[in-house]
Amino acid sequence: DSVAGEGVWRYAPALPVDDGVTIEEGNTPLYEAPSIEAAVDVADLRIKHEGMNPTGSFKDRGMTVGVRVAERIGVGRLACASTGNTSAALSAYGARANKETLVLLPEGNVAAGKLAQASLHGATMLEVEGNFDDCLDIVSELADRGEVYLLNSLNPFRLEGQKTIGLEIIEQFRDQTGSLPDRIVLPVGNAGNTAALHKAFRELVAAGAIEEAEVPTLTGVQAAGAAPMVEAIENGWDSVTRWEDVETRATAIRIGEPVNAPKAIPAIRQTGGTAVAVEDEEITAAQRELAQDGIGVEPASAASVAGLRKLREAGEITADEQVVCLTTGHLLKDPDAAAEAGNDPTTVPNDVDAVLDAAGD
Ligand code: F0G
């Protein structure tokens, strides 16, 4: 089950292993979003929809590399702490590699689709009476004790795989428009993607593939109820202070201590970027806007578009910019959030005229 040369593995020379445990991850679409582009008023807007990966999030790009490395090392049990998507991806890739998989989840704060995935792929699921950060503390200690192999974004091999998001954006944007994006706006939880994209672009500069000045400005978005990175960037700090109490409807990014902040803070600063916090209502509005362009995403993903809108309204993003928003997970990950954001069905009698009546003219 090793296919070199497709999707993520098209970039094998940029990765630490030649091939992966693969379910054909990567090669996700870069969509136009004409109504949002017009409404927000930027020169160009594309949506890099990572929800189109095999398990419905960008995590697959990391797992195809990380689980292969785990196989090579010959570890026993794979494990992660997760707000849901990492557990879904690890469960699928672990199953594919015939490895035992343990996932620690914050009780009551993981979306239904993600739980269903970990469940069906056969992971051992433990719901911890705590939040994501508590889960990560525990699984890190288990890894230190040699009980498990850690596949959170603290694992550098996972972030190597996630670099391919940046490599695809550069290629697809250039194919579609003839130029490179000025800015990439992305949701921030543990800030793994922020770090991974920056590494990808620095490697492209080092290889002479793009100019230093062409590196897109990295712009991070957090939910207002879980925004330690925004706090650090706004205050000019070099590290984050853990938020003990976090709350947001975007459960994927309900995180109080972004573990990749030491890499992500310089990534944002060096590219001239910023970080912004958005309210849950703004996230839901952006989720609806994306849906109106036919693009179905989970709440955390819509944070990118909500952040773009907010920074554009504040004048920090200008009308001449070419922007890519990263949408990290699929709508079906969180069906409850989608149902809340969308229309309600109407019950009608089993009758043609009644149906026509209820459907309106
Ligand atoms: N968007 C989604 C849909 C996510 O699932 C995550 C992280 C992020 C954004 C944040 O990405 O960490 O690179 O800044 N989810 C992790 C998980 C925490 O357990 O599934 P990041």
Residues whose N, C-alpha, C, O or C-beta is under 5 A from the ligand:
A	BS01	F0G	A81 S82 T83 G84 N85 T86 S87 P187 V188 G189 N190 A191 G192 N193 T194 A252 A300 S301 T328 G329
